[in-house]
Amino acid sequence: MTEEARNIQDSLWYKDAIIYQMHVKTFYDANDDGYGDFSGLIEKLDYVKNLGVDCIWLLPFFPSPLKDDGFDVADYQSVNPIYGTINDAERFLQEARKRDLKVITEFVVNHTSDQHPWFQRARSAPAGSPERNFYVWSDGEDLYKDARIIFVDTETSNWTWDPIAKQYFWHRFFSHQPDLNFDNPEVLKAVLEVMHFWLKRGVDGLRLDAIPYLVERDGTNCENLAETHTVIKQVRKNLDDNFKNKFLLAEANQWPEDVIEYFGDSDECHMCYHFPVMPRLYLGLHKEDATPILDILKATPEIPSDCQWAMFLRNHDELTLEMVSEEERAYMYNAYAPDPRMKANVGIRRRLATLLDNNIDKIKLMNGMLFSLPGTPIVYYGDEIGMGDNIYLNDRDGVRTPMQWSADRNAGFSRANAEKLYSQPIMNTVYGYEAVNVESQELDKSSLLHWMRRIINLRKKFRVFGRGQIRYLEPANKKIFAFIRSYESRSVLCVFNLASSVQSVSLDLGEFAGHSPGDLFSGTQLHQIEESPYTLTMAPHSFYWLSLSH
């Protein structure tokens, strides 16, 4: 391989990566104050490495009033003291690099906390001054009326009156999170300084939080505007001019035709979440019908060859239902949120295992789809052991409980008195830490944890999953979801039985006639492919990854 080719491969590392998402506070408490911290995270890095993932995504760890779990940033260039110091964060980055683990962090640039010095300065400055104009202000609430309210459970307007400024400030999220004004060049300058601050310290990528809302224009819905894309292009150019092998991940909960604009012509974000796929995986599984999954994937446009989708089953937020029809949303609520407390905003605040009623076959099936669909898979901390949630906690806190390390006190997360913990660990008989924990699953070779390590490491052996093309087979049996992934000389057939019963499926594999498919998990050769349709019989909620050759 030439030096140029090697550099290109290195710059595309994110296409082959598997990302593990966590919050510093949830993982391990090293100083017994009830909160996870960077020192504790360092102690548990070998666990993350042994899981087989390549990259850690950290939720916000910056100084914050913590009204929105750190997404209300009060200082971009420091660390919240409850998680440690800037030196602890730098030590964590160094220790991750020693283990060949990359790290991406949050880049919350749509808004700040109202406690950020920028906002405190803005509200006290004269109207129209450069300081005031760091944020978006108005004398009334008439502007931007076509913009939807995102947090419908808590907010009634995107404008909030500030008694000090004696004006209204604009916010797309909570009323304590004023939006920055990207029409002011000084805002972008300040944001780029923050980017440099963390990338120079060893961060490998930045997740651009809530970027569809960066710029506002009256008479529009204030989403996906051309001016927003101009800002992102400037961020990307600055990144490319100053750093190598770093990447930007766009959080844009939009339809695929809108999301692909955030790739630009390979001059905006390297990766974007594919939000609409996620609820349709659950929809297809519950309906035992591949049609919802196929429809959204076939409606997804092509993206630049050096760009990538980010795929996930669950994360720190609610399972969002914004990108489904009203009929589909009603179906999802009925199927997956029978208790009203399971709902949040326009979504469902539950974890993977609880959504799937702790059915191990369904959990494996969903992960099988996650790891074989086009894109980079993201695993949410604790889902690798089947952690549950607590619907009695506020907002999205129910899916952000302490990592369950053992059956010891406080789930092995902390030696602090229980009342000091930022949140109680799950304690019920099914998902509680005495039943579900890392220590017990380490000892059980048939556990979900061991299976997750196996599928992660298997996927890493085959670049076809991160880089290959996809062709949907669409068999007559709609309970079967099947496709072929192809890259260079390798092809892999992926077949999923969405039904709770045994199913038979016939697939047109004539182009591979004469070849006997090999099961990637076991190495077993199946019966030879002929010109006639190839028949497979599948157990309930099972799947195959089968190696093919041309």
N, C-alpha and C positions, 0 to 999 in steps of 0.2 A: 504494500500500500504506500502511495506517495505521501509526502508530508502534507500536501494540499488536501488529499483525500482524507487523511487522518484528522486534520483540523476540522473538516466538514463533519466527519463522524462525531467528533468531540462536541461540536456546537449543537448537534441534534440529540444529545443525551436524553433529553426529556421525552423523546418519542418512544424510547425503550424502558423508561423508568416505571416504577411502581411507588406511589406516594402514600405515606402514612400520616394521617392528620391527627393532631393532638393540641391540647391546651396545656401550657406549662403548669397551670394550677391543678390540673386533674390527674397528673401522672404519678408523681412521688414527692412526698414531703420529707426533705432531708434535715430540716432544722426544727421540726416538731411544733410549728406554729399553726398547723391546720390547713396550710396552703401548699400545693406543689410548687417547686422552685427549680431554678436552673441547676443547682447542685444535685437535686434529686433526679432530674432528667439525665444528667451525666451518669449517675449511678446505674440508670436503666438503659443506657445506650446499647449495651451488648444484647439486651432482649430485643430491641428494635432491629439491630443488625441481624440477629439470628432468625428473625421473622422472614428475612429475605428481601425486604423493601430496599429501595435505592435512595429515597428522599424523604425528609421529614417536612411537613407543613405545620408551622406554628401559628396558632391563633394569636390575637394581639396580646402583647406583654408589656405595653408601654404604660407610663403613668396615666391614671384615669380615675374618674369618680366611680367607675364600674356600674353605671346605670344601664349599660348595654354590654356588659361582660367584656369591656375593653375596647369595643368598637367606637366608644366615645373617647377619643385620644386627647389627652391634655398636654402631651409632650412627645414629639415623634423621635427625639434623639436621646432617649434615656430608657430605663427599665423601671417598672413599678417595683418599689422596695419590697413588697410582699413576695416577689419572685426572685429577688436578688439584686445584683448590681450590674452595671455595664461590663465590668470585668468578668462577672460570672457568665454573662451572655457570650462574651468573646471566648471564654474558656470552653463553653459548650460548643461553639462553632469549630474551635480547634479540635476538640475531641471527636466531633462528628466527622471531620475531614480525615482524621487518623483511621477511621473505620470505613472510609470511602462512602460516607453518607452525605448527600447534599441536603441543603436546608433552604426552604422558601418561607418567607414571612409575609404578613399582611401589609398592604400599602393602602391605608384607609385615607383616600384623598378627596372623596366627594364632600366629606363633612368632618368637623372636629367636635370635641366636647365644648359646651358653652363655658367651661372652665379653662380652656386653652388660652394662653397669654395673647394670642392673636385676636381672639374674640373679645377678651377683656379690654384690650387696647382699642378695638374697633367700636365697641359700644360706647366708649368714653370720648371718642374723637368726634369732631364736627361732621355733620352730614355732608357727603360729597367729598370728604378728604380721602387721600390714599389709604389711610389706616382704616377708616370706616368701610372703604370699598374692598377690603379683603373678603367680605361676605356680601350676601345678596339682601338688599333692604328695600322697603317700600313704605310709603305713608298710608297705604291702604291694603286691602286683601283682594283687589280686583285683578291683579296680574296673574297669568299662568293658570287660569281657571280650568283649562283642559287637562291639566296634569292630575293623574289619579293619586289617591292616598294609599300608600303601601301598607302601613300598619293600621288596618281598619279597626282592629280591636281596641286601640288606645288613642288614636289621633282623629280629630274631626276636621282638621285643616292643615295645609302645608305652610301656613303663616302663623307666627307667634309674636305677640306684642312684647317688646322689651322696654321696661319702664325707665331704664337708664338712657338708652339711645333715643327713646321716644319715637321709635319706628318699629315696623314689623320686620322680622327676619325670616328668610325662606329656609325650609328644611323638608327634604323628601322622606326622612325617617322620623325619629323621635324629636319632640320639641326641644330637647336638650342637646340636639346635634345640628347646629346651624351649618348650612352648605357654604363651602368656599366659592368665591367668585372667580371663575377662570377667564372671565373677560378682562381681568386685571393681570397684566403680564408679571407683576410682582408675586402673584400667587404661584404661578408655574415655576418661577425662579426658586421660590422657597421649597416647593415640592421636590424639585430636582436636587436640591441640597440634601434633603432627607434621603432620597434614593442613593446618592453618593455615600452618605454616611454609613448606611448598612451594607451596601455592596462592597465597599472598601474593607469592611470588617469580616468579609467572607461569606455573606449571604449569597446564594446561587440564583435565586429568583424571587419575584415579587408578585403577590396576588393582588390585582387591582380591584378593590372592593367597590361594588355599586357604580361601575363606570358609565352605564348608560345615561346617568343623570348629571354629568359634570357641568353642562351648559344649559341655560334656560332661554327660551324665546316665546314671547306671547303669541297666542294663536296656534300653538303646537301642544303636544302632550309632554314636551320637555324630555323626551327619551330618544336616544339614537340620532341626535342631531348632527349635521355635517360639522358644526363647530366643535362638538365633542371629539369627533374623529381627528380633527386638526390638532387638538391638544394631545391625543394619544400618539399621533405620528411624531410630534415634537419630543415626547418622552422616549419613544423608541429610538429616534435618531440620536438623542443624547446618550442613551444606553449603548448603542452600537459604536458610537464614536469614542467611548471611554472605557468599555469593558468587553471582555471576551467570554463566551460560553455562559452568559447569564440569560434569563428569560423572563417574560411577562405572561401572566395568566389572568385572563379577563373573567370577572364574575359578571355575567350579563344574562339575567333570567329573561330571555326573549325567545321568539320563534327562530328556527334555524336560519331563515333567509335574512333576518336582522342580525343574528349573532355573527354570521360569516363576515359581515362588514368590519368586525373588530380584528380580523386577520389582516385586512387591507390587502395590498399587493405585497405581502410579506414585509410590510413596513409599519404594522401596528403590534398586535399581541402574537406571541408564538403559540399560545394555547388559549382555548375558550372552553368553559363548561358546556356540556350538552344537556341543559336542564330538562327539555321536554322528553328525552328518552327515559329518564329515571321513573316518573310516575307510571309510564306505560309498561314498564317491566312488571310492576306490581299489578297493573290493570290486566295485562295479558295472562299473568299467572293465575289470578283469581277467576278470570273468565274462562281459563283453559283454552285460550284462543290467541294465536300469534299475530292476528291482524293488527291490533293497536301498535304493537312494536314495529312490525313491518312498515306500516303506513308512515310513521314518523321518520324511520331510517331512510325509506325511499324518497321522502320529501326533503331530505338533507342534501344541500348542494355540495359539490366538490369544493375542497379547500386547497390552498397552495401546498405544494409537496413538502415544504419545510415547516408546515404548521401541524397542529394536533388538537384533537378533542380531548377534554378531560372528562372521564366517566366516573360515576359514583353511584352507590346504592343508598347511602345515608351520609349525613354530615351533622354539623353542630346546630343547624337550623331546622325548621319544620320541613317535612316532605312537602314541598311546594306544589300546589295544584293550580297555579296561575296559568300555566300553559296547557290546560286541557279544556274541553268543552264543559258547559254547565251540566250536561247529562253525565259525562264522565266523572265530573267532580262529585256529583251526588252519589254515583255508584261507589267511588273511592271512599267517601265518608261512611257510607253504609257498610262497606266491606272491611274497612281498616280502622274506623274510629267510632265504635259503637257507644263509647262513653264521651259525652260532650267535652270533658276535660282533656281528651286526646287531641282536640282541634286547637289550632293557633293561627291567627290571621287567615290566610287562604291556604291552609295546609294542615298537616297532621304531625304532631310532635311526639313521635315514637321512634325507637331504634329498630334495627333490622330484625333482631330475634323476636321482639314482641310483635312486630307487624306480621311475622310469619308464624305466630303461635308456637315458637320454639321448635318448629319442625325442622330437624337437621337436614333432611333431604331437600326441602325448599331452600334453606340457607345455602346449601352447596350448589343447588341449581342456579340461584341468583348470582352467586359468585362466579360460577362457570360462565354465565353470560357476560358479567362485568369484565372478566379477564380475557375474553375472546372477541368482544366487539371492537370496532376501530376506535383507538384512543388510548390514553394513559389512564389506568385505573387508580382510584383513590380508595384507601381503606380507612375507615374511621376508627380511632382507638377504641379498643374493647370489643368491637364487632368480631375480631378474630377469635374471641372466646365465647361469644354469644351473650354479652352483657345486656341487661334489661334497662328499663327507664322508670322514672317516678313521675307520674302524671299529676301528682299533688303539689309539685314544686311550681314556682311561677314561670311564666313565659316559656322559653326554650331550655330552662335550667334542668328540666327532667332528663335530658339526654346528655348532660354535662356533669355527671356524677363521678366520684373518684374511681380511678382504675382499680380493679379487683385483683390484687396480687396473691392473696392467700386467704385462708379461713380464719386467720388471726384477727385480733381487734382492729377495727377500722379498715378491714379488708387488706391489711398489710400496707395500706397507703400512707399512714401516719401513726406516730406514737403519741400524738397529742391527745388530750382529753376529748372525748367525742363532741362535747358542746363547742369546742374551738374549731372544728372542721368547717371549711367553707360550705360544704354540703355533706349530708349524711350519705354513706354508700347505700346501695340497694340492699335491702334486708329481708325481702320476702322469700318464701320457701322455694320458688322456682328459679328466680334470677338472682337471688341474694348471694353475697360473697361467700357464704359457707358452701353453697352449691356450685357456684360458677366463679372460678378463679384460675390464675395462671399456674400456681403451684400444683394443683391437682391435675390440671390438663397436661402439664409437663410429664407427669408420671403415667398418664394414660395414652398409650400410643394410638388409640382409636379416637382420640378427642378431636374436637373442631380445630383447636390450635395446631395440632400436628398436621391435620388435613390442609389448613390454610398455608402452612409453611410449604407443604408439598406442592400445592397448585401455584403458589407464587414462584417457587424455584423452577417449576416446570415451564411456566410461561416465559421466564427469563432466558430459557435455553433456546426459544424459538422467536427470532426477530420478526417472523411473519405476523405475530399478533400486534406488535407496535407499529409496523410499517406497511403491512400488506394491504392489498386491495380486497374488496368483499363482493361476493356475488350471492344473492338470495335465491334459494331453490324453490320456495313456495309449493310444497307438496299439497296434494288434495286433502290430506288430513290436517286441518287447521290447528289441531292441538299440538302439532310439531312445529318448532321454529328451527330452520336449518339454513346454513350458509357455508360458503367456502372462502377461506382466507388464503390469498396467494401472494408470495413475495419471492422474487428471483426464481429459483428452481423448486421451491417448496410450496405445496398446497396442503391445507388442513381442512378437513370436513368437520363442522361443529353442528351437532344435532341435539335438540333439547325437547324433552317431553314435558309440556306444561300441565299435563293432566294428572289427576290423583289415581289414575287407573292405568293398567298396562295398555300400550298402544303399539300398533304396527304402522310403518311408514314405508312408502316406495319412493325412491329418489332417482332422478335421471343423472347417472354418473357415467354415461357411455364414453365420454372422452378419456376416462381412466380405465377402460376395459383391459383386463388381463392383470391388473394390479390387485393385491390383497391389502386392504387398509390395515394400518397398524395402530392400535390403541396407545396414545401417548402416555397414559398413566401406567399401564401394565406391560406394554411392549407386545401384547398378544396380537397375532395376525387374525383377522376376520376372514370370512369366505370371500372368494375372488369376485371381482366386479366383472359383469358381462355387459353386452350391448343392451340387454333388456333392463328394466328398472331394478334397482338394487334395494332389497327389502331388509329393514332392521326391525326387530322387536325390542321395545324399551320398557323397562320397569317404571312405575310411577315416579314422577319428579326426578328422572335420571337424565344424564347427558353423556355424549361421546365427544371426544376430540380425537379424530382419526387422521393419521398421516396418509396423504395420497402422493402420487407422482405422475407427471405427464407421460 
